[in-house]
Structures are given as structure tokens and as C-alpha cells.
Amino acid sequence: MIRSIFYIAKHQKDSTRSSSSLELAHNHQLEVVLSSPPDLYCTDETTDKCNTNDNQEECKKQISNEQPIPFLSHLISTTWVHDEELGRGFLLLADGGRSGRIWRWEVGGGPITIGRSLHMERSGCRSGLWVDGDDTKMRNGTCPQNIFSGSVSSSSCSKTASEQKTSSPPLLGSASLAVELTRDAERSSIGKNIIVAEWGEKRIVRVEGETGARTPLVVLVPPPALHEKIEMESQGQEEEEEASHESEEVSVPEWVRVQRPNHLTYTPFGDLLFSDNRDNVGIVYRLKEAVHVQPISAEQSRDAHGWERSTMEDQADQNNVDILFQADGVIEGLALASDYSMLYILVASPVGKTVYRLPLDSDDEEDDGSGDATSNEPNEGEEESASVFYSMSFEDCEEDHIDYNGNASLSVGSKLSVDAQGTLYMITCPSTVTLLSREQGREIGTFTSQGSESFTSIGFGEDGYLYLTSPNELRRVKTRIGGMAVPTNLVVPQPSKLATTGGDEQRRQKRDKN
């Protein structure tokens, strides 16, 4: 097992001042439990045959005589899953590079590590229907092949690696994972259904544990506020209103397809929070009662790649997604507070990072028999009530600094987490994690891994470890305090089968009532 030293810097109180200077505490080790050579994507299609399905055997033979073939492309996030049948859990890793893979990493019941196994292939791009050649390194309608070739030191195809035009791989894989909440389950990580944010398909799906079908949860979302309104030609009334109504603006802009869904987070009530970044604007959305979206069949799953919405309903009937927050910059993480009353939102800009704290109110009214229960609903305009909890400048990173301008891939990943006591763990500088107190957002400690790749995500497992990823590595460190656990007894119950359409609409109106 590869190991590297990391250091904990801790603020210590004394009688003369609130905190002393940072002190390095040695002999703390951050374990590298999974490591892969970097995936360098060959951009010259005429010379790199290994990026296509052609000549795979020839390429594999050539690569086998060189350095090990990389298997990780660009790790972005992790999530913990507890298997009741095994009586233990395992870690799922979302790889966002190329068409995406989901890896499983686990330790057996004894001291021997089981290690990694491939959990899902092509986890973010399968159909190629939504691949836009303008903003990726692929042709329109083409998913990149999960064939890793460009990192070998000498000839892997028709040119040596030094002669090939290489770059980081396209990010069309799986960006974020979550376990669907099961009402009254023993823990929130128990569940057979996995939620996946698919960047190549531009949607969020639920992979059904029973059938393997991919049920679309989110395809269309409301555009950001102050988005350019759509001008529509008036139809059918040209003769009556030609004087003043040749065209008119609609007050509600048409919904748009989600672009880069990320940071999947369930509330205790069964709503799904997620982010999207569009034109340097970060938006936090909420899918209401996501746990009650009906599954589709495996046959429908194949056709659903081409769906332009999550269901076959008209867009006017899709009122289950709303905007909670938006800000200039790129959202790098979402995390619920330990008491579930707040949502922490990490936003990165060219000059630094800011953590916002957004209140989440709940409706304490009793169930009226129609299937409604306590819910987690923000008040109208609550995006305006978000307050700055913590901010930092990239100047504080000194040499450990990344220039985010013009390279969005440097800002991907889930870089915020909360432990059971409410302490925030935030990736501030590329290889530095800062701990923030839940009361005032004060820095209470930092730890860093010197000389390592930049961290892309941070998250707790249920095995007593804190996990961090870089594009090609998984690391962990033992923790005294575990991650924040989401309760399952507050999940909104399934609506009654006897409820009419009108009753269901009344239930939704009650949820949305301020």
C-alpha cells in the first residue's frame, strides 16, 4: 500500500490569546489506497487509433510492453453504500472522464483489502445524442471510448506519446452519485437505487436496483433568474390584435436542458438537491419528492436517452423543479448542516471561494391524510436570504494555487462535506482542506498533502475514514468523528393510491405554500 505523509495544522487555545500560530503535527498519514497512471487523451484523431474501436488488440499489445494502462480517468466524487446482505459497506467512485465509469472500492470483513472492481461501465455517456462538439473534444453525437492509451512513455499507437497531441480527457462521465433515501431504513446509505448525474446525456437518472433501468429524474430545469426572456410570435390572433400584439414576451421563460448536473444531495424529506453551472452562473435546484418518481421499464430505458424531458408529460405539467439559489461563479459543493436546517453552498470564482449558508424551512403541519407530511421547503425568494458563511482568496494559497480562468475542469468535484458535529470540511487550495466551525465559519484547522495532485472531492465513509480523491488517486485518513447522517423517518410518504389528480395538486400547493 502506497503511503504519503500529510500534516494537520491545528489552532490551539491558550489563556493569553484565542489561537496560537499554526503547528504541524507529524506522524499522521494519508493513505493512497487506489492509484492509476494519468489518462492523457490523444487529440489527434489521424494518429491516435487507440481512442476508437479500431485496432484495439494491436494497441493493447503495444501498450502491454510499456507502462501500466491507466484505469482512472478523472475521479470527481464518492458516495458510501451499505449492503444489508453483506453486513458491510463499500465506496462508490464517480469517474467523470471520457464516457465515465463507476468504481467500487471496499475492504473485506478481515484485514485484507478486497480493493477495486468495476461497478458500472459508460456511466455518463451511452447514446451520444446530447454530445455537442462545440464544447467537448468529441464529434457531435459521439461518446468517447473508455480506452486508456495516451499515458505510456513510448509508442502506444502510430506515434510516441511525446509526439502525440495530448490533453486532459473530455468530461462526459458520471459527475456525482447518491443513494436514494428509503423511508424508515436503518441508515440513509441503505438502498438499492443509485442516483447518477450523467454529463454525456445531460440528465440525472436513477439506476433501478431491481431491473437496471435508468429512470430519468431531471432533464429540464428552469433557466437562471434574469435569463433572457423568450419572444414568441402571437398565433391565431393576428387579425384581432395586429395593432399591438404582433409579438409578446412570456413572463416565464421556457425550461432548458440541464448541462452539468452535480452535487446530488437528498434532504431528510426525500427532495433531491443538485447544482448546475451555465454560462459562469451556478444554480442550486430542488427536485420535489424525488423519492416518489415512478420507475420506468428496461425497454423504456433505452428509448429514454432521446427523451427531451423526464416524462412524456407536457412541459407545463412539470412544476416539480425549482431554483433555490444562484450566484456568479462555479458551484463546487453542497452539504446539509448537521441539524438539516441549513444548506451550505461552495462557490468558486476567479479570485477565491465563498461558502454561503441558505436557510431551509420546514412545514410542521400534520398529515391531512392525502399523503403529505413534514416537508423541507424554502420561503419565496429565499435565494436572496443566503448569507456569506466563509470566504477566502486564492492569494492565501501562495504557491498552492490554481488559475480557474478558462479551465472549468479544474473546478469540478464535490469539495465540501460536514461531519456529525457540524464541522465543515472544505477543499480550499488545490491540495489543502480547511476545517470550519459550524457557529461562525471560523477556521479551526487545516491539513494538506504536500506534492500531491489537486484534490477533486472530499467525503466521509461509514468505516471511520475521510476519503479524498484526485483525478487519478483515492486517499483516506482515519477520523475520530464520522460524517453527518441523514435521517430516514422524515421522508414524505408515498401519496395514497386513492388520491385524485386534484388531491395531488392540492398536496403540492400545500408544500409550496409559504
Sequence and secondary structure as in RCSB ss.txt:
>XXXX:A:sequence
MIRSIFYIAKHQKDSTRSSSSLELAHNHQLEVVLSSPPDLYCTDETTDKCNTNDNQEECKKQISNEQPIPFLSHL
ISTTWVHDEELGRGFLLLADGGRSGRIWRWEVGGGPITIGRSLHMERSGCRSGLWVDGDDTKMRNGTCPQNIFSG
SVSSSSCSKTASEQKTSSPPLLGSASLAVELTRDAERSSIGKNIIVAEWGEKRIVRVEGETGARTPLVVLVPPPA
LHEKIEMESQGQEEEEEASHESEEVSVPEWVRVQRPNHLTYTPFGDLLFSDNRDNVGIVYRLKEAVHVQPISAEQ
SRDAHGWERSTMEDQADQNNVDILFQADGVIEGLALASDYSMLYILVASPVGKTVYRLPLDSDDEEDDGSGDATS
NEPNEGEEESASVFYSMSFEDCEEDHIDYNGNASLSVGSKLSVDAQGTLYMITCPSTVTLLSREQGREIGTFTSQ
GSESFTSIGFGEDGYLYLTSPNELRRVKTRIGGMAVPTNLVVPQPSKLATTGGDEQRRQKRDKN
>XXXX:A:secstr
 EEEEEEEEE    SSSS    EEEEEEEEEEEEE     EE  TTT GGGSSTTHHHHHHHHHTSS     S E
EEEEEEEETTTTEEEEEEEE SBT EEEEEEE SSSSEEEEEEEEES S SS TT  TTSSSS TT        T
TSSS SSSS TTTS EE   B SEEEEEE   TT SSTTB S EEEEETTTTEEEEE TTT  EEEEESEE   T
T    EEE  S HHHHTTT SEEE SS   EE SS EEEEE TTS EEEEEEETTEEEEEEETTGGG     HHH
HHHGGG SSSSSS GGG   EEEEEEEESEEEEEEE TTSSEEEEEEE SSEEEEEEEE  EE     SSS   E
E   TTGGGG EEEEEEEGGGGTTS    TT GGGG S  EEEBTT  EEEE STTEEEEE TTT  EEEEEE T
T     EEEE SSSEEEEEETTEEEEEE SS B    STTS     TT  HHHHHHHHHHHH  
